[in-house]
Amino acid sequence: MAYDDSARAKVGVIIGALEELLGVPKQKREHPDPVELLIATLLSQHTNDRNSHRAFVSLKKEFPDWNDVLAAPAKRIASAIRIGGMADQKSLRIKEILRVLKKRYGSVDLSVLRDMDVDRGLEELQSLKGVGVKTAACVFLFSLRREVFPVDTHVHRVLNRLGVVTTKTPEKTFREMRGLVPPGTSYSLHTNLIRFGRLICRAQKPLCGSCPLYTVCEFPGKEEGRSRTLPSSRTPGEHRFMLLDNV
Ligand code: SF4
């Protein structure tokens, strides 16, 4: 389809421009365990990467084994993850997920995903309460290193402004992007779009005057945003810390 061809070409331009601006993101050699990645992603909801990382480290320090988390009262779990916010709600959710994993697979383990095709695995994860398609896709990309492109609010916003997709929700963007991301580029595009969305193409008052994608962008407000630029005291190296790279 012509639309797909032009969208694919635009995605290629975006990947190149962002890698030039922010560098080529590299995944660590070790693959984080899928259960750890799943819990870390849940902890990252409604907070920033630094606080969710602190919550994750604190949880692992208090409970080195997931079976210990499963056996612990929710209050103790909540107190370990307090810094990440919404601790009472998240502690109950984590306990419930671990309980279902143990019941479903006989242990708190998600190795079963390794042999599953991506669609089946995404469904399997989304059947867990509190796990949406973004979280499921993060487990597949960051832990299982499969070709999946997770879409969060930054990724959704930027791709819509650039005119790659015209969608109302991140879930719809996720579906539309399947087939548009060239093999081997999901990690780079996902990571750099988040950094770019935090640093330049911010939700409010994007810094269009510092944007390398200005000419291909279809956002109606870009003309007005051209007067805003990234202050020289700030660098594209900021916003590099991402929780899921540090599980
Ligand atoms: S021109 Fe502005 S709105 Fe468009 S992608 Fe760049 S920063 Fe975002």
Residues whose N, C-alpha, C, O or C-beta is under 5 A from the ligand:
A	BS01	SF4	R161 I200 C201 P206 L207 C208 C211 L213 Y214 C217 F219 K222 G225
